[in-house]
Structure formats: C-alpha cells, structure tokens
Amino acid sequence: MTISVNDCVAAITSHTRGLAAAADGNLAARIEHCPDWSMADLVWHLSSVHWFWNEIATRLPLTQPEDLVRPERPAEADLIPTLLSGVEVLADTLRTADQQAPCWTWGQQENVWFITRHQVQEAAVHHWDAVNASTGQGWAMDDRMATDAIEEFLTHSVANPRWPMPEAAPLGATFSLPGTAFAVADGALPGTLDRTTAAVEPEGDPGSVLLWLYRRVPDHAVIPSTVDAELVARFRAFTFTD
C-alpha cells in the first residue's frame, strides 16, 4: 500500500475540520484522555502542533527547534478560526514541499515526509478526542490512512534504535496487531522492537486499532480475549506517544 502527499494533506485537513466542528459550541467540555484539558485547550494544542511543524518544514535546514518563538494563545472566540486557518497554511506547505528535504524530527526518519505522514494521526486522534467530548458527532478514519498510521506508529512510536528502552522487559514473543497485517517482535538491539508481517490476514477496523495504540479505547475493544494479557502489557511498555 502506498499513500501520497495529497492523501495525507486531505486527511489532515478533513480531521482538523472535523475537530473544529465538534468543538464549536463545546469549548468548555473536558477531554477524557487528556484530563487536564478542556476542548479549548485541545483546539489550541492542535493549532500549536500545526504551527510548530509548519515552522520546521519551512525553516530548512533548521537543525533544532529550540530557537522558535511560539505564538501567544488567542482569545477563546478566535481559537477555532485560528485552527482552521493554520491547517490551511500547513496543508499548503506540505503539499508543495520537497518531502525528502532533511529537517529535525523526533523520529528515526528526519525529513519532511515524516512530518506529512505523522500529522495524519495527530489530527485523526485529536479529532476523535473532540468527538468523544461532544454530542451528536461521528468519527471515522479511512482504512488506508489508518493502516499507514499504524505502520508509522510501529516504526517511530515504539522503542527503536534512536529511543531504546533497555529497562523494559523483553517482549519474548511475536505480537500480532488485530485488524492489521503487522506484528512486532524483539529487535536485535536490547530494548527495541522490530515491525514484522503478521501471519494472518487482517480483519477488523484499523481505525480502532490506531485509537487503541493511542490508549483511547480499552483492550477488550480491539484485543481478542485469547491473546496473552501479559504480552499486551509488555508491548504497551515499549510504546510512547508524542
């Protein structure tokens, strides 16, 4: 499966607009999985994320982000317009950028394509947060984009040679992710995992699996009861979210 820059930009834009729609009139709502945040905080967070990565992608060859001067949070009435205008700026940047241009990232891959690809799941998961905190809204993620996001997560958001976790207990087995064609096993470097191909054909909803990876839905919503709970816990210890 191959996704394009345009696929990613469309998904980033669509999920951001979905978040804005869910947030409209609900800025005081609490965000279940970010308990210190209100909906207003969530909107500003995603706006800030879009601003930050747009700066990284346009200030090449910036090697470290510490010198960036972050914008001030706007008044509450301006939060949603700021989010919607900011995602258009980011979309234009990513749509026209050299995806192979080197830049700072926190992942193993340090180029603009990492930004373009990862921002899909950033927008999608926070869109779900907003929908979960509001009423009368729906959430869905394209299967192709969700599958790519899972593959990206299993490359960059699990312990890897750049971010090893030597204190974590070895996985000790192959863990196949339901609803995907992916599995993970202990890497050659202690404290890391390697992504492999699952032995079975994928069944289920990859969007739900992505939400599970981000700890938005409980194990029983995705993981069959036949899977060793301790194996799942060991896998969890190797994952992190930005």
C-alpha positions as CSV (number, residue, x, y, z in Angstrom):
1,M,0.0,0.0,0.0
2,T,1.3,3.4,-1.0
3,I,-0.2,6.7,0.1
4,S,0.6,10.1,-1.4
5,V,1.3,13.5,-0.1
6,N,-2.2,14.6,-1.3
7,D,-3.7,11.7,0.6
8,C,-2.0,12.8,3.8
9,V,-2.9,16.5,3.3
10,A,-6.5,15.6,2.6
11,A,-6.7,13.6,5.8
12,I,-5.0,16.2,8.0
13,T,-7.4,18.8,6.7
14,S,-10.5,16.7,7.0
15,H,-9.8,15.6,10.5
16,T,-8.9,19.1,11.6
17,R,-12.2,20.4,10.2
18,G,-14.0,17.6,12.0
19,L,-12.4,18.5,15.3
20,A,-13.4,22.2,14.7
21,A,-17.0,21.2,14.1
22,A,-17.1,19.1,17.2
23,A,-15.5,21.9,19.3
24,D,-17.9,24.6,18.0
25,G,-20.1,25.5,21.0
26,N,-18.3,22.9,23.2
27,L,-15.1,24.7,24.2
28,A,-15.7,24.1,27.9
29,A,-16.1,20.3,27.5
30,R,-13.4,18.1,29.2
31,I,-11.2,15.8,27.2
32,E,-11.4,12.3,28.7
33,H,-7.9,11.1,27.7
34,C,-6.2,14.4,28.4
35,P,-7.9,15.1,31.7
36,D,-6.2,18.4,32.3
37,W,-7.5,19.8,29.1
38,S,-10.7,21.5,28.1
39,M,-11.9,21.4,24.4
40,A,-10.5,24.9,24.1
41,D,-7.1,23.5,25.2
42,L,-7.4,20.7,22.7
43,V,-8.1,23.2,19.9
44,W,-5.1,25.3,20.8
45,H,-2.9,22.3,21.2
46,L,-3.6,21.1,17.6
47,S,-3.2,24.7,16.3
48,S,0.2,24.8,18.1
49,V,1.2,21.5,16.6
50,H,0.4,22.7,13.1
51,W,2.3,25.9,13.6
52,F,5.3,24.1,15.0
53,W,5.6,21.6,12.2
54,N,5.0,24.2,9.6
55,E,7.9,26.1,11.0
56,I,10.1,23.0,10.9
57,A,9.1,22.3,7.3
58,T,9.7,25.9,6.1
59,R,12.8,26.9,8.0
60,L,15.1,24.3,6.4
61,P,17.8,23.4,7.3
62,L,16.8,24.2,10.9
63,T,18.6,21.5,13.0
64,Q,16.9,22.1,16.4
65,P,13.6,23.7,17.2
66,E,14.6,25.4,20.5
67,D,15.0,28.9,18.9
68,L,11.4,29.0,17.5
69,V,9.4,31.8,19.2
70,R,5.9,30.3,19.8
71,P,2.8,32.4,19.2
72,E,0.6,33.5,22.0
73,R,-2.7,31.8,22.6
74,P,-5.5,33.8,21.0
75,A,-8.8,34.8,22.7
76,E,-11.3,32.0,23.0
77,A,-13.5,33.4,20.3
78,D,-10.5,33.1,17.9
79,L,-9.4,29.6,18.8
80,I,-11.4,27.7,16.1
81,P,-10.7,30.3,13.3
82,T,-7.0,30.1,14.2
83,L,-7.1,26.3,14.0
84,L,-8.8,26.4,10.6
85,S,-6.6,29.0,9.1
86,G,-3.5,27.3,10.5
87,V,-4.3,23.9,9.0
88,E,-4.6,25.5,5.6
89,V,-1.1,27.0,5.9
90,L,0.3,23.7,6.9
91,A,-1.5,21.9,4.1
92,D,-0.1,24.4,1.5
93,T,3.4,23.9,2.9
94,L,3.3,20.1,2.9
95,R,1.6,19.9,-0.5
96,T,4.4,21.8,-2.2
97,A,7.4,20.8,0.0
98,D,10.3,18.6,-1.0
99,Q,9.3,15.6,1.0
100,Q,12.9,14.3,1.1
101,A,14.3,17.6,2.4
102,P,16.2,16.9,5.7
103,C,14.8,18.5,8.8
104,W,14.6,18.0,12.6
105,T,12.1,15.4,13.8
106,W,11.8,13.2,16.9
107,G,11.5,10.1,14.8
108,Q,14.1,7.8,13.2
109,Q,13.3,9.5,9.8
110,E,14.4,13.1,9.6
111,N,12.8,14.6,6.6
112,V,9.6,16.4,5.6
113,W,7.8,13.2,4.7
114,F,7.9,12.2,8.4
115,I,6.0,15.4,9.2
116,T,3.5,14.9,6.4
117,R,2.8,11.3,7.3
118,H,2.7,11.7,11.1
119,Q,0.4,14.7,11.1
120,V,-2.4,12.4,9.8
121,Q,-2.6,10.5,13.1
122,E,-2.1,13.7,15.1
123,A,-5.2,15.2,13.6
124,A,-7.2,12.0,13.5
125,V,-6.7,11.0,17.1
126,H,-7.4,14.5,18.4
127,H,-10.5,14.6,16.1
128,W,-11.7,11.5,18.0
129,D,-10.9,13.3,21.3
130,A,-13.1,16.2,20.3
131,V,-16.0,13.9,19.1
132,N,-15.7,11.8,22.3
133,A,-16.1,15.0,24.3
134,S,-19.1,16.3,22.4
135,T,-22.5,15.1,21.3
136,G,-24.1,14.4,18.0
137,Q,-20.8,13.9,16.2
138,G,-19.3,10.9,14.3
139,W,-15.8,9.8,13.7
140,A,-14.3,7.6,11.1
141,M,-10.9,7.1,9.5
142,D,-10.2,5.9,6.0
143,D,-8.8,2.3,6.3
144,R,-5.8,3.1,4.0
145,M,-4.8,6.1,6.1
146,A,-5.4,4.2,9.4
147,T,-3.3,1.3,8.2
148,D,-0.5,3.6,7.2
149,A,-0.7,5.4,10.5
150,I,-0.4,2.1,12.3
151,E,2.7,1.1,10.3
152,E,4.2,4.5,11.0
153,F,3.4,4.2,14.8
154,L,5.1,0.8,14.9
155,T,8.2,2.3,13.3
156,H,8.6,5.5,15.2
157,S,6.5,5.3,18.4
158,V,7.8,2.0,19.8
159,A,11.2,1.6,21.3
160,N,13.7,1.8,18.5
161,P,17.5,2.3,18.0
162,R,17.0,6.1,18.4
163,W,14.8,5.7,21.5
164,P,15.6,2.3,23.1
165,M,14.0,1.3,26.4
166,P,16.6,-1.1,27.9
167,E,14.8,-1.2,31.2
168,A,11.6,-2.7,29.7
169,A,11.1,-6.5,29.9
170,P,11.7,-8.2,26.5
171,L,8.6,-9.0,24.6
172,G,9.6,-12.6,24.4
173,A,7.1,-13.4,21.6
174,T,5.6,-12.1,18.4
175,F,2.6,-9.8,19.0
176,S,0.2,-9.5,16.0
177,L,-2.0,-6.5,16.0
178,P,-5.6,-7.4,15.3
179,G,-7.1,-5.7,12.3
180,T,-3.7,-5.2,10.6
181,A,-1.1,-7.1,8.7
182,F,1.5,-6.1,11.2
183,A,3.3,-7.7,14.1
184,V,6.2,-6.8,16.3
185,A,8.9,-8.8,18.0
186,D,12.1,-8.0,20.0
187,G,14.7,-6.1,18.0
188,A,18.3,-7.0,17.6
189,L,19.3,-4.1,19.9
190,P,18.1,-4.8,23.5
191,G,15.2,-2.6,24.5
192,T,13.8,-2.2,21.0
193,L,11.1,-3.7,18.8
194,D,11.1,-4.6,15.1
195,R,8.0,-4.4,13.0
196,T,7.2,-7.6,11.0
197,T,4.4,-9.1,9.0
198,A,1.6,-10.9,10.8
199,A,0.9,-14.5,9.9
200,V,-2.8,-14.0,9.3
201,E,-4.9,-11.8,7.0
202,P,-6.1,-8.6,8.7
203,E,-9.7,-8.5,9.9
204,G,-11.5,-5.7,11.7
205,D,-11.2,-1.9,11.8
206,P,-7.7,-0.4,11.6
207,G,-9.1,3.0,12.8
208,S,-10.0,1.3,16.1
209,V,-6.5,-0.3,16.3
210,L,-4.9,3.1,15.9
211,L,-7.1,4.5,18.7
212,W,-6.1,1.5,20.9
213,L,-2.4,2.3,20.2
214,Y,-3.1,5.8,21.4
215,R,-4.8,4.4,24.5
216,R,-8.2,5.9,23.6
217,V,-10.1,2.6,23.7
218,P,-9.8,-0.3,26.1
219,D,-8.0,-3.6,25.3
220,H,-11.3,-5.5,25.0
221,A,-12.4,-3.2,22.2
222,V,-9.6,-4.5,20.0
223,I,-7.6,-7.3,21.5
224,P,-9.2,-10.8,21.5
225,S,-9.6,-12.5,24.8
226,T,-7.3,-15.3,23.6
227,V,-4.3,-13.0,23.4
228,D,-2.0,-13.2,26.5
229,A,-2.7,-10.1,28.6
230,E,0.9,-10.0,29.9
231,L,2.2,-10.0,26.3
232,V,-0.1,-7.0,25.6
233,A,1.2,-5.2,28.8
234,R,4.9,-5.9,27.7
235,F,4.1,-4.4,24.3
236,R,2.5,-1.3,25.9
237,A,5.7,-0.7,27.9
238,F,7.6,-0.3,24.7
239,T,5.3,2.3,23.2
240,F,5.1,6.1,23.6
241,T,3.0,8.9,22.1
242,D,4.3,12.3,21.2
